[in-house]
């Protein structure tokens, strides 16, 4: 009868399984963590780019609003700048 866990008689299969468990499993876990970290980093970079683009659009809109407001104020001022119509 074949018993795989006899301490005195390790077979080639037992040695290969031990190497896979000692080396392969940690490498697999590290690979999974690297993929997850890469995905999170990629997603964060896209989110920050989107926020920066939205901030630029908002800043452009505010600049346009201020420019239009300044034009309206300039139109209300008299040409001579004194405020007197004499």
C-alpha positions in Angstrom: 0.0 0.0 0.0 1.3 3.5 -0.9 1.3 6.1 1.8 2.6 9.5 0.7 3.5 10.9 4.0 6.0 8.5 5.4 8.9 10.5 6.9 11.5 7.9 6.1 10.7 7.3 2.4 10.1 10.5 0.4 9.4 9.9 -3.2 10.1 12.2 -6.1 6.5 13.3 -6.1 6.7 14.3 -2.4 9.8 16.3 -3.0 8.3 18.1 -6.1 5.1 18.8 -4.1 7.2 20.3 -1.2 9.1 22.5 -3.7 5.9 23.7 -5.3 4.4 24.5 -1.9 7.6 26.3 -0.7 8.4 28.2 -3.8 5.4 28.1 -6.2 2.6 29.2 -3.8 4.4 32.3 -2.5 5.2 33.3 -6.1 1.6 32.9 -7.0 0.4 35.0 -4.1 3.0 37.7 -5.0 1.9 37.6 -8.6 -1.8 38.1 -7.6 -0.9 40.9 -5.3 1.1 42.6 -8.0 -1.8 42.4 -10.5 -4.2 43.8 -7.9 -1.8 46.6 -7.0 -1.3 47.4 -10.7 -5.0 47.6 -11.3 -5.5 49.9 -8.3 -2.7 52.1 -9.4 -4.0 52.3 -13.0 -7.5 53.1 -11.8 -6.2 55.8 -9.4 -4.2 57.4 -12.2 -7.3 57.5 -14.5 -9.4 59.0 -11.7 -6.8 61.7 -11.0 -6.6 62.6 -14.7 -10.4 62.9 -14.8 -10.4 65.1 -11.7 -7.7 67.3 -13.3 -9.6 67.6 -16.5 -12.8 68.5 -14.6 -10.8 71.1 -12.6 -9.5 72.7 -15.8 -12.9 72.8 -17.3 -14.3 74.4 -14.2 -11.5 76.9 -14.1 -12.0 77.7 -17.8 -15.8 78.2 -17.2 -15.1 80.5 -14.2 -12.6 82.5 -16.3 -15.2 82.9 -19.0 -17.8 83.9 -16.5 -15.5 86.5 -15.0 -14.6 87.8 -18.4 -18.2 88.2 -19.4 -19.0 89.9 -16.1 -16.1 92.4 -16.7 -17.4 93.1 -20.2 -20.9 93.8 -18.7 -19.4 96.2 -16.1 -17.3 97.9 -18.7 -20.4 98.5 -20.9 -22.2 100.2 -18.0 -19.3 102.6 -17.3 -19.3 106.0 -19.1 -16.7 106.6 -21.8 -15.0 109.5 -20.1 -14.5 107.5 -16.9 -15.5 110.4 -14.6 -19.0 109.4 -13.9 -20.3 112.9 -14.8 -22.5 113.4 -17.8 -21.7 117.1 -18.1 
